[in-house]
Amino acid sequence: MNDGEGATAGAGKNSGRAADAGGAPPAAPARRKDARRNKEALLDAAAAVFVTSGVDAPVRDIAARAGVGLGTIYRHFPTRADLIIAVYRHQVDACAEAGPALLTEAATPYAALERWIGLFVDFLVTKHGLAAVLQSDTAGFETLHAYFLDQLVPVCAALLRAAADGGEILPDLDAYTLMRGVGNLCVGAESDPAYDARRLVALLIAGLRRT
C-alpha cells in the first residue's frame, strides 16, 4: 500500500468514526420504537374487535382493523391465547397508568377516583368472553388475574387515600373490597342490555362521600 492509499484509507476510517460520533443517531432505537408503536396499535385493534365480537373473533377481522397481514399478527402472537393475554395486559397497564394522570388532571381526588372507576367499569363490561377463557388450562391465563390485581389494586388504593386525605370520602376504605364490589355490580352487564351497571356503580361511588 502506498502513502496515498494509506491516507485515503485513514481518511475513510476517520470519517467513519466521525459519522459514528457526530452523524445521524443509530437506526435501531427508532426501529424499536416503531415496532413497539405498531404492536400497541395491533393490540388496540384486537381489543376493539373483542369488544364487538368477543375473544373468539376471527383473526382476519383483527388484521383488517389493524391494517396488517395475518402473518404480522402470528409473528407477534403465535396462538390466540398469546393475543388475548397481551391485549388484556395492555389494557390493564393503560388503566393503571391512568390513575396517577387523573390525580394530576382532575379538579379533586374524588373526581379522579370517579373517573378512574369509570375506566375500570369500561374494562370489566367490555371483556366479552374473557371469563370463559380464564377457565382454560392455558398457562398464561393462570397469571393474568394476579397481574390484574397487582397492577390495579395499588392504583385504586392511592386514589382512595388521596380522596380520604382531602376529606372527601370516608377513611380506611379497602381498595380490593371496593374493586370486588364494583366487579360484582358489573356481572350480568354483558348478557343483559337492560342492566345498567354503570349507573349502579355510580351510586356506589357516590355513597363513599362524606355527608
Beta strands, then each sheet from edge to edge (+ up, - down):
end
